[in-house]
Amino acid sequence: MKIAIYTLGCKVNQYESQAMEQELLRRGHTMTDFAGPADAYIINTCTVTAVSDKKCRNMIRRARKGAPEAVVAVCGCFAQTDPEAAAALGADLVMGSAHRIEFLDKLEALLKQRQAPIVSVDPAMARRDFERLPAGSAIGRTRAMLKIEDGCTNFCTYCIIPYARGPVRSLPTEEAVAQTVALRQQGYQEVVLTGIEISSWGRDLPGRPSLIDLLEAMAAEPALEGLRIRLGSLEPRTITEDFCRRAGAIPALCDHFHLSLQAGSDRTLQRMGRKYDTARYLESVDLLRRQFGDPGITTDLIAGFPGETEEDFQESLDFLRRCAFSAVHVFPYSRRPGTPADKMPDQLSREEKEERSRRAIAVAAGLERQWLLRQSSLPRLDVLFEDCRDGVWRGHTRNYTEVLVPSAENLHNRCLPVRPSGIGESWVTGTLLP
């Protein structure tokens, strides 16, 4: 059967989609483009913002309207938190943010014999076991993802994800190392460790190992020599002197760290329910720079949180500049029913949130340009090349600088030295070194 998958949301969703893709191929199905004809359409959904929910609903409607005879199957976080809405839009199968193999079993059953719509969503907060799925990457990708953790118990006041994903569950050390070795043997040169909250990895395992313990276990495996290991988003308090000292001794670890910020105002951070203040966050940034020199440090910022004053927002903008991030993802605050922030007073208007987002994006663009100029002044960048468009190859350095190089050669999945020559909107340009 021809099956198409459309993925919304985070790297965890991307990982789970590629895992389903691998499993479907193993079962003899053919993967096809979501825009074309298919026997079944899978929509792997996200619910992190109201905009995400809208996109999910639109994709379900599009699949249902475009292929009335096909099976439309919906999974992921939107399906977990609002399965009735997904079913009402015409989905034939609705499951949540877990049990992907069972989801595919039910999909195959529907392909063989259509029946009444199936809605089967478990209570996320009752989950205790880590779901094993095949690691890897979507077809043609050079960077593999390995999900090492699921769930979150931070319960930030604006976030619905803990209710969609449940408590922390971790992939045991031995299995994580074995899966990474398998990916290396398949030819991948970089593996991204991902999860809903990877800083919490290990807290549910015997002995409560930490993320740096896992990294050291990977570094001790001879079969992983030469592999680049990249970390997903980190909670700032993960970055301690001990973490940096031990991380600095791991050659495989990429010097790129995504530290979730959300606000640069202590008053706003407190109302968000974050577990750090700006002083602790800045300490993490300083520790990383002390150990790694000039690592890529990226972050997220929410603009227009309930009760955020102009003074609060200016503090956030000033803090972005003080941290000198290499990139900042800016989001206007999105109300999520069922979260404490949704009921907070002093909600800002859409216009106010969008205006603040524009101002934050402008600051972020200036910081990114400064970062790119620093990278372009280096004599050499080592780039893992990923894909080509119109004769120009694109890849990333270890610190996650995007680099574009014209070449008639096939550079796919090759790590090569580049001489920088300039910068673009969000990338460095260059030429291959001999």
C-alpha positions in Angstrom: 0.0 0.0 0.0 1.1 3.6 -0.6 1.3 5.6 2.6 2.1 9.2 3.2 3.2 10.9 6.5 2.9 14.5 7.4 4.7 15.7 10.6 4.1 18.8 12.6 6.1 20.0 15.6 9.3 19.1 17.4 12.3 16.7 16.7 10.6 14.1 18.8 7.7 14.0 16.4 10.2 13.9 13.5 11.9 10.9 15.2 8.6 9.1 15.7 7.5 9.7 12.1 10.8 8.3 10.7 10.4 5.3 13.0 6.9 4.7 11.6 8.3 5.2 8.1 10.9 2.5 8.8 8.4 0.1 10.2 6.0 0.6 7.3 8.8 -0.1 4.8 9.7 -3.2 6.7 6.2 -4.4 6.5 6.3 -4.0 2.7 4.4 -0.7 2.2 5.6 2.1 -0.1 6.1 5.7 1.2 4.9 8.5 -0.9 4.5 12.3 -0.9 1.6 13.7 1.2 0.6 15.9 -1.7 0.1 12.9 -4.0 -2.3 10.0 -4.1 -2.0 7.4 -1.3 -4.0 4.6 0.3 -3.5 6.1 3.7 -2.4 9.5 5.1 -0.8 9.7 8.6 -0.8 13.1 10.3 1.6 13.2 13.3 0.3 16.2 15.2 1.6 18.9 17.6 -0.2 20.9 20.2 2.5 23.2 21.6 0.6 26.4 20.5 -2.9 27.3 19.2 -1.3 27.8 15.8 -0.1 24.2 16.0 -3.6 23.0 16.7 -4.9 25.0 13.7 -2.3 23.5 11.4 -3.3 20.0 12.6 -6.9 20.6 11.9 -6.2 22.0 8.5 -4.0 19.0 7.6 -6.7 16.5 8.7 -9.4 18.4 6.6 -7.0 18.5 3.6 -6.4 14.8 3.7 -10.0 13.9 4.2 -11.2 16.2 1.5 -8.5 15.3 -1.0 -8.9 11.6 -0.7 -12.3 10.5 0.5 -11.6 6.8 -0.1 -8.2 6.8 1.7 -7.6 6.0 5.4 -6.8 9.1 7.4 -4.9 8.3 10.6 -4.0 10.8 13.3 -1.5 10.5 16.1 0.6 12.8 18.3 0.0 15.4 20.9 -3.0 17.2 19.4 -4.7 13.8 19.0 -3.7 13.0 22.6 -5.2 16.1 24.1 -8.3 16.5 21.9 -9.1 13.2 20.2 -12.7 14.1 19.8 -11.8 17.1 17.6 -9.6 14.9 15.4 -12.4 12.4 15.0 -14.9 15.1 14.2 -12.8 16.3 11.3 -13.1 12.9 9.6 -10.2 10.8 10.8 -10.6 7.1 10.5 -8.1 6.3 13.3 -7.1 8.5 16.2 -4.5 7.5 18.7 -2.3 9.7 20.9 1.4 10.3 21.6 2.4 6.7 22.3 1.9 3.1 21.1 3.1 3.7 17.5 3.4 0.0 16.6 -0.2 -0.6 17.7 -1.2 2.5 15.7 0.3 1.0 12.6 -1.4 -2.4 13.3 -4.8 -0.7 13.5 -4.0 1.3 10.3 -3.2 -1.9 8.4 -6.4 -3.4 9.7 -8.4 -0.4 8.3 -6.6 -0.7 5.0 -7.7 -4.3 4.7 -11.3 -3.7 5.8 -12.9 -0.3 6.5 -14.9 -0.1 9.6 -16.2 2.5 12.0 -13.7 5.2 13.1 -11.4 4.1 15.8 -10.5 6.4 18.7 -8.1 4.8 21.2 -6.2 7.2 23.5 -4.5 6.1 26.7 -4.1 8.3 29.8 -0.7 9.9 29.3 0.0 10.5 33.0 -0.2 6.7 33.7 2.7 5.9 31.3 5.7 4.3 33.0 7.6 2.5 30.2 9.8 4.0 27.5 8.5 3.1 24.0 11.1 1.4 21.9 11.1 2.5 18.2 13.7 2.1 15.4 16.2 4.9 15.4 17.4 6.5 12.3 16.4 9.3 9.9 13.9 10.0 7.1 14.9 8.8 3.7 17.9 10.7 2.3 18.8 12.5 5.5 22.4 12.5 6.8 21.7 13.3 10.5 20.1 10.6 12.5 17.9 11.1 15.6 17.9 9.0 18.7 15.1 9.5 21.2 16.5 8.8 24.6 13.7 10.3 26.8 10.0 11.0 26.7 7.7 12.9 29.0 8.1 16.0 31.3 7.2 16.9 34.8 8.2 20.6 34.8 4.6 21.8 34.4 5.5 25.3 33.3 2.4 27.4 33.6 2.0 28.0 29.8 2.7 24.4 28.6 0.3 21.6 27.8 3.0 19.1 26.8 3.3 17.3 30.2 -0.3 16.4 29.9 0.2 15.2 26.3 3.3 13.2 27.0 3.1 12.0 30.6 6.0 11.5 33.1 9.7 11.1 32.4 10.7 7.7 30.8 14.3 7.0 29.7 16.0 4.7 27.3 18.5 2.7 29.4 22.2 3.4 28.8 23.1 0.1 27.3 20.3 0.3 24.7 21.1 4.0 23.9 24.7 3.1 23.2 23.8 0.0 21.2 21.3 2.0 19.0 24.0 4.7 18.5 26.5 2.0 17.4 23.9 0.7 14.9 23.3 4.1 13.5 27.1 4.6 13.1 27.3 1.3 11.3 24.6 2.4 8.9 26.8 5.3 7.8 25.5 8.2 9.8 28.2 10.7 10.8 26.0 12.6 13.3 23.4 11.5 15.8 21.1 14.0 17.6 20.0 12.9 21.1 16.4 14.1 21.4 13.5 13.9 23.8 10.8 16.0 25.4 13.1 17.0 28.2 16.5 15.3 27.8 17.9 17.0 30.8 15.7 14.7 32.9 17.1 11.6 31.2 18.0 8.9 33.7 16.0 10.1 36.7 13.7 7.0 36.4 16.5 4.5 35.9 18.3 2.5 38.6 21.0 4.6 40.2 19.5 7.8 38.6 22.3 8.4 36.1 22.6 11.8 34.5 22.9 12.9 30.9 26.6 13.4 31.1 26.9 9.8 32.3 25.2 8.7 29.1 27.5 10.9 27.0 30.6 9.4 28.7 29.3 5.9 28.1 28.9 6.7 24.4 32.4 8.2 24.3 33.9 5.0 25.8 32.5 2.9 22.9 35.3 2.4 20.3 32.7 1.8 17.5 31.6 5.4 17.8 34.9 6.9 17.0 34.5 9.8 14.6 30.8 10.2 15.2 29.4 13.7 16.0 26.9 13.7 18.9 24.6 16.6 19.1 22.3 17.4 22.1 18.7 18.5 21.8 17.2 21.2 24.0 18.6 21.4 27.5 17.2 22.8 30.8 19.7 25.6 31.8 20.4 24.0 35.2 21.9 21.0 33.5 25.0 23.2 32.8 27.2 23.0 35.8 31.0 23.1 36.2 31.1 19.3 36.5 29.0 18.9 33.3 31.2 21.3 31.4 34.4 19.7 32.6 33.3 16.3 31.7 31.6 17.3 28.4 34.8 19.1 27.3 36.6 15.8 27.5 34.3 14.2 24.9 35.6 14.9 21.4 32.4 13.6 19.8 30.2 16.2 21.5 29.2 19.1 19.2 29.8 22.5 20.7 26.2 23.6 20.1 23.8 23.9 23.1 20.2 24.9 22.9 19.3 26.3 26.3 15.6 27.0 26.8 15.1 30.6 28.0 11.5 31.7 27.3 11.9 35.1 29.1 14.8 37.3 30.1 12.8 38.9 33.0 12.9 37.3 36.4 9.4 38.5 37.1 8.1 36.8 33.9 10.1 33.6 34.5 8.6 33.3 38.0 5.0 33.5 36.6 6.0 31.0 33.9 7.0 28.5 36.6 10.5 28.2 35.2 13.0 26.7 37.7 15.8 29.3 37.2 16.3 33.0 37.1 18.4 35.1 34.7 21.4 35.0 37.0 21.4 31.2 36.9 20.8 31.1 33.1 23.7 33.5 32.5 25.9 31.4 34.7 25.2 28.4 32.3 26.1 30.6 29.3 29.4 31.7 30.9 30.3 28.1 31.9 29.8 26.9 28.4 31.9 29.7 26.9 34.6 29.2 29.5 34.9 25.5 28.5 34.2 25.6 24.7 35.4 29.0 23.6 32.7 30.2 21.2 30.1 27.5 21.1 26.8 27.9 19.3 24.2 28.8 22.0 20.6 29.0 20.8 17.4 29.5 22.6 13.6 30.2 22.5 11.7 33.3 23.6 8.0 33.7 24.3 6.8 37.3 23.6 3.7 38.7 25.3 3.2 36.3 28.3 0.2 37.3 30.4 1.1 40.3 32.6 4.4 41.0 30.8 4.9 44.8 31.0 6.9 46.9 28.6 9.7 47.0 31.2 9.6 43.2 31.5 9.9 42.9 27.7 12.7 45.3 27.5 14.6 43.3 30.1 14.1 40.2 27.9 15.5 42.1 24.9 18.5 43.3 26.9 19.1 39.8 28.2 19.2 38.4 24.6 21.9 40.9 23.8 23.8 40.1 27.0 23.8 36.4 26.2 24.8 37.0 22.5 23.0 34.0 21.2 23.8 32.5 17.8 20.1 32.1 17.1 16.8 32.8 18.8 13.4 31.2 18.0 10.7 33.8 18.9 7.1 32.8 19.5 4.2 35.0 20.5 2.5 33.6 23.6 -0.3 31.2 22.8 -3.1 30.5 25.2 -3.6 26.8 26.0 -6.8 25.7 27.7 -6.1 23.6 30.8 -2.9 25.5 31.7 -2.6 28.0 34.6 -1.4 30.8 32.3 -4.7 30.6 30.3 -6.5 31.8 33.4 -4.0 34.5 34.4 -5.1 38.2 34.3 -3.7 40.9 32.0 -3.7 38.8 28.9 -2.1 40.8 26.0 -3.9 41.3 22.7 -2.8 39.5 19.6 -1.6 42.8 18.2 0.6 43.4 21.2 2.1 39.9 21.2 2.8 40.1 17.4 4.4 43.6 17.8 6.7 42.3 20.6 7.5 39.2 18.5 8.6 41.5 15.6 10.9 43.5 17.9 12.4 40.4 19.4 13.0 38.9 16.0 14.8 42.0 14.9 17.1 41.7 17.9 17.6 38.0 17.2 18.5 38.8 13.6 21.2 41.3 14.7 22.7 38.7 17.1 22.7 36.0 14.4 24.4 38.4 12.0 27.2 39.0 14.5 27.6 35.3 15.0 27.8 34.6 11.3 30.4 37.4 10.8 32.5 35.7 13.5 32.2 32.3 11.9 33.0 33.8 8.4 36.2 35.3 9.8 37.6 31.9 10.7 40.2 30.3 8.4 38.4 27.0 8.2 35.0 25.4 8.9 34.4 21.7 9.0 31.0 21.0 7.4 28.8 17.9 7.3 27.0 18.3 4.0 23.4 17.3 3.8 21.6 18.3 0.6 22.0 20.2 -2.7 19.8 22.7 -4.5 20.7 24.3 -7.9 24.3 23.2 -7.5 24.8 24.6 -4.0 25.4 22.2 -1.2 24.2 22.9 2.3 25.5 21.5 5.6 26.3 22.4 9.2 29.4 22.8 11.4 29.7 21.2 14.8 28.4 24.5 16.4 25.4 24.4 14.0 26.4 27.1 11.6 24.7 26.6 8.3 27.2 26.7 5.4 26.5 26.9 1.7 29.1 25.8 -0.9 28.8 25.6 -4.7 30.1 22.2 -6.0 29.5 19.9 -8.9 30.7 17.0 -6.7 28.4 14.8 -4.7 29.0 16.0 -1.1 26.2 14.1 0.5 27.0 12.8 4.0 30.7 14.0 3.7 32.4 16.1 6.3 34.8 18.4 4.5 36.8 21.6 5.3 35.5 24.9 3.9 37.1 28.3 3.5 34.5 30.9 4.5 34.0 33.7 2.0 30.9 35.7 3.3 27.5 35.5 4.9 23.9 35.3 3.8 20.6 35.8 5.6 21.2 32.9 8.0 24.2 31.1 6.6 27.9 31.4 5.8 29.1 31.0 2.2 32.4 29.4 1.3 34.4 27.2 -1.0 35.9 23.7 -0.5 39.5 23.6 0.7 41.8 21.2 -1.1 
